[in-house]
Amino acid sequence: GRTSNTAAFRRAVRHMQRFGVSGGAQLNVPRGRWVTGSFNLTSNFTLFLEEGAVILGSQDPEEWPIVDSLPSYGRGRERPGARHISLIHGDGLSNVVITGQNGTIDGQGKMWWDMWWSRTLNHTRGHLLELVNSSNILISNLTFRNSPFWTIHPVYCSNVVIKNMTILAPLNAPNTDGIDPDSSAHVCIEDCYIESGDDLVAVKSGWDQYGITMAIPSFDIIIRRVSGTTPTCSGVGIGSEMSGGVSDVTVEDLYIRDSAAGVRLKTDKGRGGYIANITIRNITMERVKIPIRFSRGANDHPDERSDPKAIPKVKDVFISNVVSINSTKALLLEGIKEAPYEGICMRSVRILGLASSVKWNCEFVSGFAEGVTPVPCPRLQNNSSSSWCSYSSTFLSGN
C-alpha cells in the first residue's frame, strides 16, 4: 500500500495489447493494496480484481498526467485548459470488461478535494474511470471509492453496461458524481448502490457551444434499480451540461433517501440542445427535500463565448408511480420563458407528509397531471392534454 506500482500496471497492459487479435487477455489483480498512478486499458481486455484486491490512486499528482480537454467541453470542467487524466483510462477501445470478486478501486481523493476547497487546483481533477470513444463495455461487481471527481465517466461511448456496483464517497466530497454517461448511447445502469457528494447518476452531453458543435447526443439510456443518498444533489440528474441533446431515457425502480432532490432536469440559457422523451416511473423516496425538480439558470458557462440565445428545448417527460415520504417541498418545475417545457405528463405521484399549506411551484411548463398529491399547479391541469397523457403513460408503462 505504499510503493508505486504505476510502471508495473502500464507494462502489464502494454504486454497484453499483443493478444488483442488472438482472443484478448485478462489482467488479474490479486489480494493486497496496490498503489498506482494513471494507466490505460486496451481492447479485447479484462481487468479483474480478485477478492481483497484494492487499487489505490497515487497521492503524487504527477502520476495523474495532464491531457487535452474534451472537445464537447472546450476546457477542463473546473479549470480552463487541459485536465488530469483519470486513474483508469481508455480511448478508442472495444470489448473491455472491468470486474472482479468485489475488489475495490479507491481514488484516495481527499488530496484533490482539499485542493478544490482551498482553490489551489491548477487543472480539473481526474475521474476514477473514464472511457472515451469506446464500445462494448461492461463494468460490474466492484466497489469504487473516493474518486477525485466524477467516478465513472463514459464519454462518446456506445453499448455500455454498468451493473452491481457500489460507489462511495463522503457526502461532502465535491463533485463526486457516481455515474455520468456523457454523449453516449445504448447505456444500461442497473442494480447499483451509490453514496455521493453530487448526483448519483447524471446524464450529460457537452457544455454550451462546445456541446452544440460536437452534437453527439446521449440516447437510449436505462437507469434502473439504483439506490443511494446525496444530501446536496439528485438521485438522477439530466444535465446540466446537455448541449448535444438527451433523449429516450428511462429511469425506473429507484430508491432515494436523505437527498436534496430525487429526479432533476437541469438546463440553462446558453446550453442549447434538447431533453426529450424521458420516462420516470416506480420511484420511492424518503426524506428527499424536493422529489422532482426542473431547474434553470445555473449561470454556469465555459467562457464568455456562450450564446445566451441558445435556448434548450424540453418536451415529453412522462412521470408515473412516484411516492415520496417526509419531503420538505412539493414539486418544483421551472421552465424557461423563451422556450417553455412542453408535454409534461404525470400520473400517480404522491408527495406525503407535507404541510397543508405547501403548494407546487410551476413556471413556464405545460402538460397534464392526474392522481397527484398535493393538487398540481394550473399549468398541469390542461384537459386538452389528458387523453395524450393517458395513452402515453399506458404505452410507456407496458400496461
C-alpha positions in Angstrom: 0.0 0.0 0.0 3.0 2.4 -0.2 5.2 1.5 -3.1 4.1 2.9 -6.5 3.1 0.1 -9.0 2.4 2.5 -11.9 5.2 1.2 -14.1 4.1 -2.4 -13.4 0.4 -1.7 -14.4 1.4 0.1 -17.5 3.9 -2.6 -18.5 1.4 -5.3 -18.0 -1.3 -3.7 -20.2 1.3 -3.0 -22.9 2.3 -6.7 -22.8 -1.4 -7.7 -23.2 -2.0 -5.5 -26.2 -0.4 -8.1 -28.4 -3.1 -10.6 -27.6 -5.9 -8.5 -28.8 -6.1 -10.0 -32.2 -6.0 -13.6 -30.9 -8.8 -13.6 -28.3 -7.8 -10.9 -25.8 -6.2 -11.1 -22.4 -7.1 -10.7 -18.7 -5.1 -8.9 -16.0 -5.7 -10.3 -12.6 -5.1 -8.1 -9.6 -4.5 -10.3 -6.5 -5.4 -9.7 -2.9 -3.4 -6.8 -1.5 -3.1 -3.0 -1.6 -1.6 -1.7 -4.9 -0.8 2.0 -5.2 -0.7 3.2 -8.8 -0.9 6.3 -10.9 -3.0 6.5 -14.1 -2.8 3.7 -16.5 -4.5 3.0 -19.9 -6.6 -0.1 -20.8 -6.5 -1.8 -24.1 -9.1 -3.5 -26.4 -10.3 -7.1 -26.0 -9.3 -6.9 -22.4 -10.5 -7.8 -18.9 -9.3 -6.0 -15.7 -10.2 -8.4 -12.9 -9.9 -7.6 -9.2 -9.8 -10.7 -7.0 -11.4 -10.7 -3.6 -9.5 -8.5 -1.3 -7.7 -6.6 -4.1 -7.5 -2.9 -3.6 -6.2 -0.5 -6.3 -5.2 2.8 -4.6 -4.8 6.1 -6.5 -1.4 7.6 -6.2 -1.0 10.6 -3.9 1.5 12.1 -6.3 -0.3 14.5 -8.8 2.5 13.9 -11.3 1.2 10.3 -11.6 -2.1 11.7 -12.9 -0.7 13.2 -16.2 -2.3 16.2 -17.9 -4.3 15.5 -21.1 -6.3 17.6 -23.5 -9.8 18.8 -22.5 -12.8 17.0 -24.1 -13.9 18.7 -27.3 -17.5 18.8 -26.2 -16.4 20.8 -23.1 -13.8 23.1 -24.7 -11.8 23.3 -21.5 -11.5 21.5 -18.2 -14.8 21.3 -16.4 -13.4 23.1 -13.3 -10.3 24.9 -14.6 -9.5 26.4 -18.1 -7.2 24.4 -20.3 -6.2 20.8 -20.0 -7.1 18.4 -17.3 -5.8 15.5 -15.2 -6.3 12.1 -16.8 -8.5 9.5 -15.0 -6.9 6.9 -12.8 -8.0 4.1 -15.1 -8.4 5.4 -18.7 -9.2 4.2 -22.2 -9.6 5.8 -25.6 -10.8 4.2 -28.8 -11.3 0.8 -27.2 -13.7 -2.1 -27.8 -14.7 -5.1 -25.8 -13.5 -4.1 -22.4 -14.6 -5.7 -19.1 -13.8 -4.2 -15.7 -15.0 -6.6 -13.0 -14.0 -8.9 -10.2 -14.9 -10.5 -6.9 -16.0 -7.2 -5.3 -12.5 -5.9 -5.3 -12.0 -2.1 -4.7 -10.7 0.8 -6.7 -10.0 3.7 -4.3 -9.0 7.1 -5.7 -7.9 8.4 -2.4 -9.5 11.6 -3.4 -9.1 13.7 -0.2 -5.9 15.3 -1.6 -7.9 16.5 -4.6 -10.9 17.6 -2.6 -8.6 19.7 -0.3 -7.2 21.4 -3.4 -10.7 22.2 -4.6 -11.7 23.6 -1.2 -8.6 25.7 -0.9 -8.9 26.9 -4.5 -5.4 25.6 -5.4 -6.3 23.4 -8.3 -4.2 24.2 -11.4 -6.2 21.7 -13.6 -9.5 19.9 -13.5 -9.4 16.8 -11.3 -9.3 13.4 -12.9 -12.1 10.8 -12.8 -11.7 7.4 -11.2 -12.6 5.7 -14.5 -13.1 7.4 -17.9 -13.6 5.6 -21.2 -13.6 7.8 -24.4 -14.8 6.8 -27.9 -15.2 3.2 -26.8 -17.8 0.5 -27.3 -18.9 -2.8 -25.8 -18.0 -2.0 -22.2 -19.0 -4.0 -19.1 -18.3 -2.6 -15.6 -19.6 -4.8 -12.7 -19.2 -6.4 -9.3 -16.7 -3.9 -7.8 -16.6 -1.2 -5.2 -15.3 2.3 -6.3 -14.5 4.7 -3.6 -13.2 8.3 -3.1 -13.0 9.4 -6.7 -11.2 12.8 -7.0 -14.0 14.0 -9.4 -16.8 12.2 -11.2 -16.4 8.5 -10.6 -17.4 6.6 -13.8 -17.4 8.7 -17.0 -18.2 7.0 -20.3 -18.0 9.8 -22.9 -18.6 9.3 -26.7 -19.3 5.7 -25.9 -21.8 3.1 -27.0 -23.1 -0.3 -25.7 -22.1 0.3 -22.1 -23.4 -1.8 -19.2 -22.7 -0.8 -15.6 -24.2 -3.2 -13.0 -23.9 -4.5 -9.5 -21.6 -1.6 -8.5 -21.1 0.0 -5.1 -19.9 3.6 -5.4 -19.0 5.5 -2.3 -17.7 9.0 -1.4 -18.0 11.2 1.7 -21.3 13.1 1.4 -19.4 16.4 1.5 -16.8 15.4 -1.2 -17.2 17.9 -4.0 -18.5 16.8 -7.4 -18.1 13.1 -6.8 -20.9 12.1 -9.1 -21.4 8.3 -9.2 -22.0 7.5 -12.9 -22.1 10.1 -15.7 -22.9 8.8 -19.2 -21.9 11.7 -21.5 -22.7 12.0 -25.2 -23.1 8.2 -25.1 -25.8 5.8 -26.5 -27.2 2.4 -25.6 -26.2 2.5 -21.9 -27.7 0.4 -19.1 -27.1 1.2 -15.5 -28.7 -1.2 -13.0 -28.5 -2.7 -9.6 -26.1 -0.1 -8.1 -25.8 1.5 -4.7 -24.3 5.0 -4.6 -23.4 7.5 -1.9 -22.0 10.7 -3.2 -21.3 14.4 -2.7 -23.1 15.1 -6.0 -25.6 13.4 -8.4 -25.8 9.6 -8.1 -26.3 9.4 -11.8 -26.1 12.3 -14.2 -26.8 12.1 -18.0 -24.8 14.7 -19.9 -23.9 15.6 -23.5 -21.5 18.5 -23.6 -21.2 22.1 -22.4 -22.8 25.1 -24.2 -21.3 26.0 -27.6 -18.8 23.1 -27.5 -21.5 20.5 -27.0 -23.7 22.2 -29.6 -20.8 22.0 -32.1 -19.9 18.4 -31.3 -23.6 17.4 -31.5 -23.2 14.0 -30.0 -26.3 13.2 -28.1 -26.9 10.9 -25.2 -29.8 8.5 -26.0 -31.3 5.1 -25.3 -30.3 5.0 -21.7 -31.8 2.9 -19.0 -31.3 3.6 -15.3 -33.0 1.1 -13.0 -32.8 -0.4 -9.5 -30.4 2.3 -8.3 -30.5 3.3 -4.7 -28.5 5.7 -2.5 -28.2 9.1 -1.0 -26.7 12.6 -1.8 -27.5 15.4 0.6 -26.7 18.2 -1.9 -27.8 16.9 -5.3 -30.1 14.5 -7.1 -30.6 10.8 -7.3 -30.8 11.0 -11.1 -30.0 14.3 -12.9 -30.3 15.1 -16.6 -27.9 17.9 -17.3 -27.0 20.5 -16.6 -24.4 20.0 -19.5 -26.8 18.7 -22.1 -26.0 20.8 -25.2 -25.6 17.9 -27.6 -29.1 16.7 -26.6 -30.5 14.0 -24.4 -33.4 11.7 -25.4 -35.0 8.3 -24.8 -34.0 7.9 -21.2 -35.9 5.5 -18.9 -35.5 5.9 -15.1 -37.3 3.3 -13.1 -37.4 1.4 -9.8 -35.2 3.9 -7.8 -35.0 4.2 -4.1 -33.6 7.6 -3.0 -33.2 8.7 0.6 -32.0 11.7 2.6 -31.2 13.7 -0.6 -31.7 17.2 -1.9 -33.7 16.0 -4.9 -35.0 12.8 -6.3 -35.0 13.3 -10.1 -33.9 16.6 -11.6 -33.8 18.1 -15.1 -31.1 20.9 -15.2 -30.8 23.3 -18.1 -29.8 26.9 -18.7 -29.9 29.6 -21.3 -26.8 29.2 -23.4 -27.0 25.4 -23.3 -29.0 24.9 -26.5 -29.7 21.2 -27.2 -32.8 19.3 -26.0 -34.2 17.0 -23.4 -36.9 14.8 -24.9 -38.8 11.6 -24.3 -37.9 11.0 -20.7 -39.7 8.3 -18.7 -39.6 8.3 -14.9 -41.5 5.6 -13.1 -41.7 3.5 -10.0 -39.7 5.8 -7.7 -39.7 5.6 -3.9 -38.1 8.4 -1.9 -37.7 9.1 1.8 -36.7 12.4 3.4 -35.9 13.9 0.0 -36.3 17.7 0.1 -37.6 18.2 -3.5 -38.8 14.9 -5.0 -39.0 16.1 -8.7 -37.3 19.3 -9.9 -36.9 21.1 -13.2 -34.4 23.9 -12.7 -32.8 26.6 -14.8 -30.4 29.5 -14.6 -27.3 27.9 -13.1 -25.2 30.7 -14.7 -22.5 28.2 -15.3 -20.8 28.6 -18.6 -17.4 27.6 -20.0 -16.4 31.1 -21.2 -17.8 34.4 -22.5 -18.5 32.9 -26.0 -21.6 31.1 -24.7 -24.6 32.4 -26.6 -27.5 33.3 -24.2 -29.9 32.9 -27.2 -29.1 29.2 -27.4 -32.2 28.0 -25.5 -32.7 24.3 -24.7 -35.9 22.6 -25.7 -37.6 20.3 -23.2 -40.6 18.2 -24.1 -42.3 14.9 -23.5 -41.5 14.0 -19.9 -43.6 11.1 -18.5 -43.6 10.6 -14.7 -45.7 7.9 -13.0 -45.9 5.9 -9.8 -43.9 8.1 -7.6 -44.1 8.0 -3.8 -42.1 10.4 -1.6 -42.4 10.3 2.2 -41.4 13.1 4.5 -40.4 15.6 1.8 -39.9 19.3 2.6 -41.4 20.7 -0.6 -43.8 19.8 -3.4 -42.7 19.6 -7.0 -40.6 22.5 -8.3 -40.9 22.9 -12.1 -39.2 25.9 -13.5 -39.1 26.1 -17.3 -37.5 28.8 -19.4 -39.6 31.8 -20.5 -38.4 31.8 -24.1 -39.0 28.0 -24.5 -41.5 26.6 -22.0 -41.2 22.9 -21.2 -44.0 21.1 -23.0 -45.6 17.7 -22.8 -45.2 17.1 -19.1 -47.3 14.1 -18.1 -47.7 13.0 -14.5 -49.9 10.2 -13.1 -50.0 8.7 -9.7 -47.5 11.0 -7.9 -47.9 11.2 -4.2 -45.8 13.6 -2.0 -46.7 12.6 1.6 -46.1 14.4 4.9 -46.3 17.9 3.6 -48.0 20.7 5.5 -51.4 21.6 4.0 -50.1 25.0 3.0 -47.4 23.6 0.7 -48.1 24.1 -3.0 -46.5 23.1 -6.2 -44.2 25.8 -7.8 -44.6 25.8 -11.6 -43.4 28.3 -14.2 -43.2 28.1 -18.0 -44.3 24.4 -18.2 -47.4 22.8 -19.7 -49.0 19.4 -19.6 -51.3 17.3 -17.6 -51.3 15.7 -14.2 -53.8 13.2 -12.7 -53.8 11.3 -9.4 -51.2 13.5 -7.8 -50.9 14.9 -4.3 -50.9 17.7 -3.4 -53.1 19.3 -6.1 -51.0 20.2 -9.2 -50.4 23.7 -10.4 -52.9 25.1 -13.0 -50.4 24.7 -15.8 -50.6 20.9 -15.4 -54.4 20.8 -15.5 -54.7 21.2 -19.3 -57.6 18.9 -20.2 -56.7 19.0 -23.9 -53.5 17.0 -22.9 -55.3 14.4 -20.8 -56.0 11.8 -23.5 -52.5 12.1 -24.9 -51.0 11.8 -21.4 -53.2 8.7 -20.6 -52.2 7.0 -23.8 -48.6 7.8 -23.4 -48.5 6.6 -19.8 -50.2 3.3 -20.6 -47.9 2.6 -23.5 -44.7 3.5 -21.7 -45.6 1.6 -18.6 -46.1 -1.6 -20.6 -49.7 -2.0 -19.5 
